[in-house]
Amino acid sequence: MFPMSTRLRSDDSTDRAWRILLGASACMFCGQPAVILFTFGVFVPEIVASSHWSPLIIATAIIPGTVLSALIAPFAGVCADRVGVRAVALVGGPACALGFVLLGLIPRSGGGFVGYMVLTCALGFAATPVIYAQLITGWFSKRRGVALSVMFGCSSLGVAFWSPYSATLIVHFGWRMAYVIVGTTAGSIIFLSSVLLLADAPRSVPGAPVKILTGMSLGEAVRTPVFWKIAIVFMLLTGVLGGASVNLPVILRHQAVPAQTAASIISVVGIAMFLGRVSVGFLLDRWFSPYVTAAFSLLPILGFALLLFDHSTLCFFLAAALLGLGLGSELNAAAYMVSRGFGVRAFGAIYGLITLAYGLCSAAGPGLVGAAIAASFNINAIFASSIALLLPTVFLLRSFRPLDLPYGAQTHDGAP
């Protein structure tokens, strides 16, 4: 359907590149959050029980890897801009598999496990959302919000799949072989998707004698107030919502919520994330994206406000749904606003830098909330602080004007 080339020209196939969307969605199904972060808690108890390594070392092994993943994101974006997403995925799929194979087979100490976890996160560069957001941004314009939502929605489906898949493998093969199989499966999906489905986006407009990429360079972008407003908004959103969602099981335990009920509440967060990611795309394509994001940011604020006054099970269910909807919208909205604010010329590098900023907050947020809980902070103080940090994001988003996102106009053929 599409030649595997970065020299394609924009035509009527743009905005209907469903095969490319399928490939990007399959790769995001194997994204780092789903395959590495959300499976980690499944592996930790088995590793500690079978190895007798320090529980503290194993439990914190994910932190340096998460930070490194955030640091690598801008470089992955630059590579995608320069050599194409397909080339990065072709190399990155086998690299991802190799990282997990080494993680499962080699470590013989807790410190070694930490080191190989960091290496696995580094080799998982093809599982970062930055490069696939760049791909979808290049292929879709009028339907960009919907396409990004479908892609990020598949990341949520990955969260639902990889954890039980890992648990089943651990039961039958042990944690070492489970890591090998998980990594091989994910790496194979990424590699095969890049071979069979992915094609780099159009790099020129019809009739142009040379390649034309609309948008700003990274240097131009970082000198604008819009860049920093977007960065601050999503740093706050990711830090607060990530901190609350990761520690929600601990909060529920402190509130003496029964284990089965707590599991149901956590599942509500995941379902709401998926619904948020899918639904926000339709709104982003029809309404001014900062205002849509502001509306979704108000939902977790409402959830935290409910919990300030009532710690009943019903309120926890409602708050979990509102928190999940907010979590589900943030990644879509960040990619969409970056594309409309700075164009597609250096989207990978610019979005990668934004991802670095809020990726560091996604590592810091859970740690800060967890430390507050461990220090016996009043739970209402945590909810109130979350509201106080989220409110500025609403005001910042409401301060955007259409001229701040100049690359929102669309041509007759849908090219950005």
The 8 nearest C-alpha neighbors of each residue, nearest first, counted from 0:
[[1, 2, 18, 16, 3, 12, 196, 198],
 [0, 2, 3, 198, 4, 7, 16, 18],
 [3, 1, 4, 0, 198, 7, 5, 199],
 [4, 2, 198, 1, 199, 5, 197, 85],
 [5, 3, 6, 2, 199, 7, 198, 1],
 [4, 6, 199, 7, 200, 201, 202, 83],
 [7, 5, 4, 202, 201, 8, 203, 210],
 [6, 8, 201, 5, 4, 202, 9, 200],
 [9, 7, 201, 203, 204, 205, 202, 10],
 [8, 10, 201, 204, 13, 205, 414, 203],
 [11, 9, 12, 13, 412, 8, 205, 414],
 [10, 12, 13, 412, 9, 413, 14, 15],
 [13, 11, 15, 10, 16, 14, 9, 412],
 [12, 14, 11, 15, 138, 10, 16, 139],
 [15, 13, 139, 16, 138, 142, 140, 12],
 [16, 14, 12, 13, 17, 139, 11, 138],
 [15, 17, 19, 18, 14, 13, 12, 20],
 [16, 18, 20, 19, 15, 21, 14, 22],
 [17, 19, 21, 20, 16, 196, 22, 197],
 [18, 20, 197, 22, 21, 17, 16, 196],
 [21, 19, 17, 23, 18, 22, 24, 16],
 [22, 20, 18, 24, 19, 23, 17, 25],
 [21, 23, 196, 19, 25, 192, 24, 20],
 [22, 24, 26, 20, 25, 21, 131, 19],
 [23, 25, 150, 27, 21, 26, 22, 153],
 [26, 24, 28, 22, 23, 27, 21, 29],
 [27, 25, 189, 23, 29, 28, 24, 22],
 [26, 28, 30, 24, 29, 154, 25, 23],
 [27, 29, 154, 157, 25, 153, 26, 30],
 [30, 28, 27, 26, 185, 34, 157, 126],
 [31, 29, 126, 27, 28, 33, 32, 127],
 [30, 32, 35, 34, 126, 33, 127, 36],
 [33, 31, 36, 30, 35, 34, 37, 158],
 [32, 34, 158, 37, 157, 31, 30, 35],
 [33, 35, 31, 32, 29, 38, 161, 30],
 [36, 34, 31, 38, 32, 33, 37, 39],
 [37, 35, 32, 39, 38, 33, 34, 31],
 [36, 38, 33, 39, 35, 32, 158, 34],
 [39, 37, 162, 41, 40, 36, 35, 34],
 [38, 40, 42, 36, 41, 37, 35, 43],
 [39, 41, 43, 42, 38, 37, 44, 36],
 [42, 40, 38, 39, 43, 166, 162, 44],
 [41, 43, 39, 40, 45, 44, 46, 174],
 [42, 44, 46, 40, 45, 41, 47, 39],
 [45, 43, 47, 46, 42, 48, 41, 40],
 [44, 46, 48, 47, 43, 42, 49, 174],
 [47, 45, 43, 49, 44, 48, 50, 42],
 [46, 48, 51, 44, 50, 45, 49, 52],
 [49, 47, 45, 46, 51, 50, 44, 52],
 [48, 50, 46, 47, 45, 51, 52, 44],
 [49, 51, 52, 47, 46, 48, 108, 45],
 [52, 50, 47, 48, 49, 53, 46, 54],
 [51, 53, 50, 109, 47, 54, 108, 57],
 [52, 54, 56, 55, 57, 51, 109, 47],
 [55, 53, 57, 56, 58, 47, 52, 51],
 [56, 54, 58, 53, 57, 59, 60, 52],
 [57, 55, 53, 59, 54, 58, 60, 109],
 [56, 58, 60, 54, 59, 55, 53, 109],
 [57, 59, 55, 56, 60, 54, 43, 61],
 [60, 58, 56, 61, 57, 62, 55, 63],
 [61, 59, 113, 57, 62, 58, 56, 63],
 [60, 62, 64, 59, 63, 65, 116, 58],
 [61, 63, 65, 64, 60, 59, 66, 362],
 [64, 62, 66, 65, 61, 67, 117, 60],
 [63, 65, 117, 67, 61, 62, 120, 66],
 [66, 64, 68, 62, 67, 63, 61, 69],
 [65, 67, 63, 69, 68, 64, 359, 62],
 [66, 68, 70, 64, 69, 65, 63, 71],
 [69, 67, 65, 71, 70, 66, 120, 64],
 [68, 70, 355, 358, 66, 67, 72, 71],
 [69, 71, 67, 68, 72, 355, 66, 73],
 [70, 72, 68, 74, 69, 73, 67, 75],
 [71, 73, 351, 75, 69, 74, 70, 355],
 [351, 74, 72, 352, 76, 348, 75, 71],
 [75, 73, 77, 76, 71, 72, 78, 348],
 [76, 74, 72, 78, 73, 77, 79, 71],
 [75, 77, 347, 348, 73, 79, 74, 351],
 [78, 76, 348, 74, 80, 79, 75, 347],
 [79, 77, 75, 81, 80, 76, 82, 74],
 [78, 80, 83, 84, 76, 77, 81, 82],
 [81, 79, 77, 78, 347, 83, 82, 76],
 [80, 82, 78, 79, 83, 77, 76, 84],
 [83, 81, 79, 78, 80, 86, 84, 87],
 [84, 82, 79, 85, 86, 80, 81, 199],
 [83, 85, 79, 87, 86, 130, 88, 199],
 [84, 86, 88, 87, 83, 193, 197, 89],
 [87, 85, 89, 88, 84, 83, 90, 82],
 [86, 88, 84, 90, 85, 89, 91, 125],
 [89, 87, 91, 85, 125, 90, 86, 92],
 [90, 88, 86, 190, 87, 91, 193, 92],
 [91, 89, 88, 87, 92, 93, 94, 86],
 [90, 92, 125, 88, 94, 93, 89, 87],
 [91, 93, 186, 190, 189, 95, 94, 88],
 [94, 92, 96, 95, 186, 91, 90, 97],
 [95, 93, 91, 97, 122, 92, 96, 98],
 [96, 94, 123, 92, 122, 98, 186, 93],
 [95, 97, 182, 183, 186, 93, 99, 94],
 [98, 96, 94, 100, 95, 99, 93, 101],
 [99, 97, 119, 95, 101, 96, 100, 122],
 [98, 100, 182, 102, 96, 101, 97, 179],
 [99, 101, 179, 97, 103, 102, 98, 104],
 [100, 102, 104, 98, 99, 103, 105, 97],
 [103, 101, 99, 115, 100, 104, 105, 98],
 [102, 104, 175, 178, 100, 101, 179, 99],
 [103, 105, 101, 102, 175, 100, 106, 176],
 [104, 106, 101, 102, 103, 107, 111, 115],
 [107, 105, 111, 112, 108, 104, 102, 115],
 [106, 108, 111, 105, 109, 112, 110, 50],
 [109, 107, 111, 110, 106, 112, 52, 50],
 [108, 110, 112, 52, 111, 56, 57, 113],
 [111, 109, 113, 112, 108, 114, 56, 106],
 [112, 110, 106, 114, 108, 113, 109, 115],
 [111, 113, 109, 106, 115, 110, 114, 116],
 [114, 112, 60, 116, 110, 111, 115, 117],
 [115, 113, 111, 117, 112, 116, 110, 118],
 [114, 116, 118, 112, 102, 117, 113, 119],
 [115, 117, 119, 113, 118, 114, 112, 64],
 [116, 118, 64, 120, 114, 115, 119, 121],
 [117, 119, 115, 121, 116, 120, 122, 114],
 [120, 118, 98, 116, 122, 121, 117, 99],
 [119, 121, 123, 117, 64, 118, 122, 68],
 [122, 120, 118, 123, 119, 124, 68, 117],
 [123, 121, 119, 95, 94, 124, 120, 98],
 [122, 124, 95, 120, 121, 126, 125, 119],
 [125, 123, 126, 122, 127, 121, 91, 75],
 [126, 124, 91, 88, 123, 127, 92, 87],
 [125, 127, 30, 31, 124, 123, 29, 128],
 [126, 128, 129, 125, 124, 30, 31, 130],
 [129, 127, 131, 130, 132, 126, 27, 30],
 [130, 128, 132, 127, 131, 351, 76, 133],
 [129, 131, 133, 132, 76, 128, 79, 84],
 [132, 130, 134, 133, 128, 129, 23, 135],
 [131, 133, 135, 129, 134, 130, 136, 128],
 [134, 132, 130, 136, 131, 347, 135, 346],
 [133, 135, 131, 137, 132, 136, 200, 130],
 [136, 134, 138, 132, 137, 133, 139, 131],
 [137, 135, 133, 134, 139, 138, 132, 143],
 [136, 138, 200, 134, 135, 139, 133, 343],
 [137, 139, 135, 200, 13, 136, 14, 134],
 [140, 138, 14, 143, 136, 142, 135, 137],
 [139, 141, 143, 415, 142, 413, 414, 14],
 [142, 140, 143, 413, 139, 14, 284, 409],
 [143, 141, 140, 145, 144, 139, 14, 146],
 [142, 144, 139, 140, 146, 145, 141, 147],
 [145, 143, 280, 284, 147, 283, 146, 142],
 [144, 146, 280, 148, 281, 142, 143, 147],
 [145, 147, 143, 149, 148, 144, 142, 150],
 [148, 146, 150, 144, 149, 145, 331, 143],
 [147, 149, 277, 280, 145, 276, 151, 146],
 [150, 148, 152, 146, 147, 151, 277, 145],
 [149, 151, 24, 147, 153, 152, 148, 146],
 [152, 150, 154, 148, 153, 149, 147, 276],
 [153, 151, 149, 155, 154, 150, 276, 273],
 [154, 152, 156, 28, 155, 151, 150, 24],
 [153, 155, 28, 157, 151, 27, 152, 156],
 [156, 154, 158, 152, 157, 153, 273, 159],
 [157, 155, 153, 159, 158, 154, 160, 152],
 [158, 156, 28, 154, 160, 155, 159, 33],
 [157, 159, 33, 155, 156, 160, 161, 37],
 [158, 160, 156, 157, 161, 155, 162, 163],
 [161, 159, 157, 158, 162, 163, 164, 156],
 [160, 162, 164, 163, 157, 158, 165, 34],
 [161, 163, 38, 165, 164, 160, 166, 37],
 [164, 162, 166, 165, 161, 160, 167, 159],
 [165, 163, 161, 167, 162, 166, 160, 168],
 [166, 164, 168, 162, 163, 167, 161, 169],
 [167, 165, 163, 169, 168, 164, 162, 41],
 [168, 166, 164, 170, 165, 169, 163, 171],
 [167, 169, 177, 165, 171, 170, 166, 172],
 [170, 168, 173, 174, 166, 172, 177, 167],
 [169, 171, 167, 168, 172, 173, 166, 174],
 [170, 172, 168, 169, 173, 167, 177, 166],
 [173, 171, 169, 168, 176, 170, 177, 174],
 [174, 172, 169, 175, 176, 170, 177, 171],
 [173, 175, 177, 169, 176, 178, 42, 46],
 [176, 174, 103, 177, 178, 173, 104, 179],
 [175, 177, 179, 178, 174, 172, 173, 180],
 [176, 178, 174, 168, 180, 175, 169, 179],
 [179, 177, 181, 103, 176, 175, 180, 99],
 [180, 178, 100, 176, 182, 177, 99, 181],
 [179, 181, 183, 177, 182, 178, 184, 176],
 [182, 180, 178, 184, 183, 179, 177, 185],
 [183, 181, 96, 99, 185, 179, 184, 180],
 [182, 184, 96, 180, 186, 181, 185, 187],
 [183, 185, 181, 187, 182, 186, 180, 188],
 [184, 186, 182, 188, 29, 187, 183, 181],
 [187, 185, 92, 96, 183, 189, 95, 188],
 [186, 188, 190, 184, 189, 185, 183, 191],
 [187, 189, 185, 191, 186, 190, 192, 184],
 [188, 190, 92, 26, 192, 186, 187, 191],
 [191, 189, 92, 187, 193, 89, 192, 188],
 [190, 192, 194, 188, 193, 189, 187, 195],
 [193, 191, 22, 196, 189, 195, 190, 194],
 [192, 194, 197, 190, 191, 85, 196, 195],
 [195, 193, 191, 192, 196, 190, 197, 89],
 [196, 194, 192, 193, 191, 197, 22, 190],
 [197, 195, 22, 192, 19, 193, 18, 194],
 [198, 196, 193, 19, 22, 85, 192, 195],
 [199, 197, 3, 85, 19, 200, 4, 196],
 [198, 200, 5, 83, 4, 84, 85, 134],
 [199, 201, 137, 138, 134, 202, 5, 198],
 [202, 200, 7, 8, 9, 203, 6, 5],
 [201, 203, 6, 210, 8, 7, 200, 212],
 [204, 202, 210, 211, 8, 201, 9, 212],
 [203, 205, 9, 207, 8, 206, 211, 202],
 [206, 204, 207, 9, 8, 203, 10, 208],
 [207, 205, 208, 204, 203, 209, 8, 9],
 [206, 208, 209, 205, 204, 203, 210, 211],
 [209, 207, 206, 210, 203, 205, 211, 204],
 [210, 208, 207, 211, 203, 206, 204, 202],
 [209, 211, 203, 202, 212, 207, 208, 204],
 [212, 210, 203, 209, 213, 202, 204, 207],
 [213, 211, 344, 202, 203, 214, 343, 210],
 [212, 214, 344, 342, 343, 211, 215, 415],
 [213, 215, 342, 344, 341, 343, 212, 216],
 [216, 214, 341, 219, 220, 344, 342, 217],
 [215, 217, 219, 345, 218, 220, 344, 214],
 [216, 218, 220, 219, 349, 345, 221, 348],
 [219, 217, 216, 220, 221, 222, 215, 349],
 [220, 218, 216, 222, 217, 221, 215, 223],
 [219, 221, 217, 222, 218, 223, 215, 226],
 [222, 220, 223, 218, 219, 226, 217, 227],
 [221, 223, 220, 219, 218, 224, 226, 227],
 [222, 224, 225, 221, 220, 226, 219, 227],
 [225, 223, 227, 226, 228, 222, 221, 220],
 [226, 224, 228, 223, 227, 229, 403, 340],
 [227, 225, 229, 224, 228, 223, 221, 220],
 [228, 226, 230, 224, 229, 225, 231, 223],
 [227, 229, 225, 231, 230, 226, 232, 224],
 [228, 230, 232, 226, 227, 231, 225, 233],
 [229, 231, 227, 228, 233, 232, 353, 234],
 [232, 230, 234, 228, 229, 233, 227, 235],
 [233, 231, 392, 229, 235, 230, 234, 228],
 [232, 234, 236, 235, 230, 231, 237, 357],
 [233, 235, 357, 231, 237, 232, 236, 360],
 [234, 236, 238, 233, 232, 237, 239, 231],
 [237, 235, 233, 239, 234, 238, 240, 232],
 [236, 238, 240, 234, 241, 361, 235, 239],
 [239, 237, 364, 360, 361, 235, 241, 236],
 [238, 240, 242, 236, 241, 237, 364, 235],
 [239, 241, 243, 237, 242, 238, 236, 244],
 [242, 240, 244, 238, 237, 243, 239, 361],
 [365, 243, 241, 364, 239, 240, 245, 368],
 [242, 244, 240, 246, 241, 245, 247, 239],
 [245, 243, 247, 241, 246, 242, 240, 322],
 [246, 244, 242, 247, 243, 241, 365, 248],
 [247, 245, 249, 243, 244, 248, 242, 250],
 [246, 248, 250, 244, 249, 245, 243, 251],
 [249, 247, 251, 250, 246, 252, 261, 245],
 [250, 248, 252, 246, 247, 251, 253, 372],
 [251, 249, 247, 253, 252, 248, 246, 254],
 [252, 250, 254, 248, 253, 249, 256, 247],
 [251, 253, 249, 255, 254, 250, 256, 248],
 [254, 252, 250, 251, 255, 249, 256, 248],
 [253, 255, 251, 252, 256, 250, 310, 249],
 [256, 254, 252, 253, 257, 251, 258, 250],
 [255, 257, 251, 254, 252, 261, 258, 260],
 [258, 256, 260, 259, 261, 255, 252, 251],
 [259, 257, 261, 260, 262, 256, 252, 251],
 [260, 258, 262, 261, 257, 263, 256, 264],
 [259, 261, 263, 257, 262, 258, 264, 256],
 [260, 262, 258, 264, 263, 259, 257, 256],
 [263, 261, 265, 259, 260, 264, 258, 266],
 [262, 264, 260, 266, 261, 265, 267, 259],
 [263, 265, 261, 267, 266, 262, 316, 260],
 [266, 264, 262, 268, 267, 263, 261, 269],
 [265, 267, 263, 269, 268, 264, 262, 270],
 [266, 268, 264, 270, 265, 269, 320, 271],
 [269, 267, 323, 319, 271, 265, 266, 320],
 [270, 268, 272, 266, 267, 271, 323, 273],
 [269, 271, 267, 273, 272, 268, 266, 274],
 [270, 272, 323, 274, 324, 268, 273, 320],
 [273, 271, 327, 323, 269, 275, 324, 270],
 [272, 274, 276, 270, 152, 271, 275, 155],
 [275, 273, 271, 277, 272, 276, 278, 270],
 [276, 274, 327, 324, 272, 278, 328, 273],
 [277, 275, 327, 328, 148, 273, 152, 274],
 [276, 278, 148, 274, 275, 279, 149, 280],
 [277, 279, 275, 280, 281, 276, 274, 282],
 [280, 278, 282, 281, 276, 277, 275, 328],
 [279, 281, 144, 145, 148, 283, 282, 278],
 [280, 282, 145, 284, 279, 283, 278, 144],
 [281, 283, 279, 285, 280, 284, 286, 291],
 [284, 282, 280, 288, 144, 285, 286, 281],
 [283, 285, 144, 282, 281, 286, 142, 280],
 [286, 284, 282, 283, 281, 287, 288, 280],
 [287, 285, 283, 282, 288, 284, 291, 290],
 [286, 288, 290, 289, 291, 283, 285, 401],
 [287, 289, 291, 283, 290, 286, 292, 336],
 [290, 288, 292, 396, 291, 287, 293, 399],
 [291, 289, 293, 292, 288, 287, 397, 294],
 [290, 292, 288, 294, 293, 289, 295, 287],
 [293, 291, 289, 295, 290, 294, 296, 288],
 [294, 292, 290, 296, 393, 291, 295, 396],
 [293, 295, 291, 297, 296, 292, 290, 298],
 [294, 296, 292, 297, 298, 325, 293, 291],
 [297, 295, 293, 294, 298, 325, 292, 299],
 [296, 298, 300, 294, 295, 299, 301, 293],
 [297, 299, 301, 321, 300, 295, 296, 325],
 [300, 298, 322, 302, 321, 301, 297, 325],
 [301, 299, 297, 303, 302, 298, 386, 304],
 [300, 302, 304, 298, 299, 303, 297, 305],
 [303, 301, 318, 299, 305, 300, 304, 321],
 [304, 302, 306, 300, 305, 382, 301, 299],
 [303, 305, 301, 307, 302, 306, 300, 308],
 [306, 304, 302, 303, 307, 308, 309, 301],
 [307, 305, 309, 303, 308, 304, 310, 314],
 [306, 308, 304, 305, 379, 309, 303, 382],
 [309, 307, 306, 305, 310, 304, 379, 303],
 [308, 310, 306, 311, 307, 305, 314, 315],
 [311, 309, 306, 314, 312, 315, 308, 307],
 [310, 312, 314, 313, 309, 315, 306, 316],
 [311, 313, 315, 314, 316, 310, 256, 260],
 [312, 314, 316, 311, 315, 317, 310, 318],
 [315, 313, 317, 311, 316, 312, 318, 310],
 [314, 316, 318, 312, 313, 317, 319, 311],
 [315, 317, 319, 313, 314, 318, 264, 312],
 [318, 316, 314, 320, 319, 315, 313, 321],
 [317, 319, 302, 315, 321, 320, 316, 314],
 [320, 318, 322, 316, 268, 317, 321, 315],
 [319, 321, 323, 317, 318, 271, 322, 268],
 [322, 320, 299, 318, 324, 298, 323, 319],
 [323, 321, 299, 319, 325, 320, 324, 318],
 [324, 322, 268, 272, 271, 326, 320, 325],
 [323, 325, 275, 271, 327, 272, 321, 326],
 [324, 326, 322, 323, 327, 295, 328, 296],
 [327, 325, 323, 324, 328, 329, 272, 322],
 [328, 326, 272, 275, 276, 324, 325, 329],
 [327, 329, 276, 275, 325, 326, 331, 330],
 [328, 330, 332, 331, 326, 327, 333, 325],
 [331, 329, 333, 332, 328, 334, 327, 151],
 [332, 330, 334, 333, 329, 328, 148, 147],
 [331, 333, 335, 329, 330, 334, 336, 328],
 [334, 332, 330, 336, 335, 331, 329, 337],
 [335, 333, 337, 331, 332, 336, 338, 330],
 [334, 336, 332, 338, 333, 337, 331, 339],
 [337, 335, 339, 333, 338, 334, 340, 332],
 [338, 336, 340, 334, 335, 339, 341, 333],
 [339, 337, 342, 335, 336, 340, 341, 343],
 [340, 338, 406, 407, 404, 336, 337, 342],
 [339, 341, 404, 337, 338, 336, 405, 406],
 [342, 340, 214, 215, 338, 339, 337, 220],
 [343, 341, 214, 338, 406, 339, 213, 344],
 [342, 344, 346, 214, 345, 213, 338, 137],
 [343, 345, 212, 214, 213, 346, 342, 215],
 [346, 344, 216, 348, 347, 343, 217, 349],
 [345, 347, 343, 349, 348, 350, 344, 133],
 [348, 346, 76, 350, 133, 345, 349, 77],
 [347, 349, 76, 77, 351, 73, 345, 346],
 [350, 348, 346, 352, 351, 217, 347, 345],
 [349, 351, 353, 347, 352, 348, 346, 354],
 [73, 352, 350, 354, 348, 72, 349, 76],
 [351, 353, 355, 73, 349, 354, 350, 348],
 [354, 352, 350, 356, 355, 351, 230, 349],
 [355, 353, 351, 352, 357, 356, 358, 350],
 [354, 356, 69, 358, 352, 353, 70, 357],
 [357, 355, 353, 354, 358, 359, 234, 352],
 [356, 358, 234, 360, 354, 359, 355, 233],
 [359, 357, 361, 355, 69, 360, 356, 354],
 [358, 360, 362, 357, 361, 356, 66, 355],
 [359, 361, 238, 363, 357, 362, 358, 364],
 [360, 362, 238, 358, 359, 364, 237, 363],
 [361, 363, 359, 360, 364, 365, 358, 65],
 [364, 362, 360, 366, 361, 365, 367, 359],
 [365, 363, 242, 238, 367, 366, 361, 360],
 [242, 366, 364, 368, 367, 363, 369, 245],
 [367, 365, 369, 363, 364, 368, 370, 362],
 [366, 368, 370, 364, 369, 365, 363, 371],
 [369, 367, 371, 365, 370, 366, 242, 364],
 [368, 370, 366, 372, 371, 367, 365, 373],
 [369, 371, 373, 367, 368, 372, 366, 374],
 [372, 370, 368, 374, 369, 376, 373, 367],
 [371, 373, 375, 369, 374, 370, 376, 368],
 [374, 372, 370, 375, 371, 369, 376, 368],
 [373, 375, 371, 372, 376, 370, 369, 377],
 [376, 374, 372, 373, 377, 371, 378, 370],
 [377, 375, 371, 372, 374, 378, 380, 381],
 [376, 378, 380, 379, 375, 381, 372, 371],
 [377, 379, 381, 380, 376, 382, 372, 250],
 [378, 380, 382, 381, 377, 307, 383, 306],
 [379, 381, 383, 377, 378, 382, 384, 376],
 [380, 382, 384, 378, 379, 383, 385, 377],
 [381, 383, 379, 385, 303, 380, 384, 386],
 [384, 382, 380, 386, 385, 381, 379, 387],
 [385, 383, 387, 381, 386, 382, 380, 388],
 [386, 384, 382, 388, 383, 387, 239, 389],
 [385, 387, 389, 383, 384, 388, 300, 390],
 [388, 386, 384, 385, 390, 389, 383, 391],
 [389, 387, 385, 386, 390, 384, 391, 235],
 [390, 388, 386, 392, 391, 387, 385, 236],
 [389, 391, 393, 392, 387, 388, 386, 394],
 [392, 390, 394, 393, 389, 395, 388, 387],
 [393, 391, 232, 395, 390, 389, 394, 396],
 [392, 394, 293, 396, 390, 391, 395, 397],
 [393, 395, 397, 391, 396, 392, 398, 390],
 [396, 394, 392, 398, 397, 393, 391, 228],
 [397, 395, 289, 393, 398, 394, 399, 293],
 [396, 398, 394, 395, 399, 290, 393, 289],
 [399, 397, 395, 396, 394, 400, 289, 393],
 [400, 398, 397, 396, 403, 289, 401, 395],
 [399, 401, 403, 402, 398, 404, 397, 289],
 [402, 400, 403, 404, 405, 399, 287, 407],
 [401, 403, 404, 405, 400, 399, 340, 406],
 [404, 402, 401, 400, 405, 399, 340, 225],
 [403, 405, 340, 339, 402, 401, 406, 407],
 [406, 404, 402, 407, 340, 403, 339, 401],
 [407, 405, 339, 342, 408, 404, 340, 341],
 [406, 408, 339, 405, 404, 409, 415, 340],
 [409, 407, 406, 410, 415, 405, 339, 140],
 [410, 408, 413, 415, 414, 407, 411, 141],
 [409, 411, 413, 412, 414, 408, 415, 140],
 [410, 412, 413, 409, 414, 11, 10, 141],
 [413, 411, 410, 414, 11, 10, 13, 9],
 [412, 414, 410, 140, 409, 411, 141, 415],
 [413, 415, 412, 410, 140, 9, 409, 13],
 [414, 140, 409, 413, 410, 406, 408, 342]]
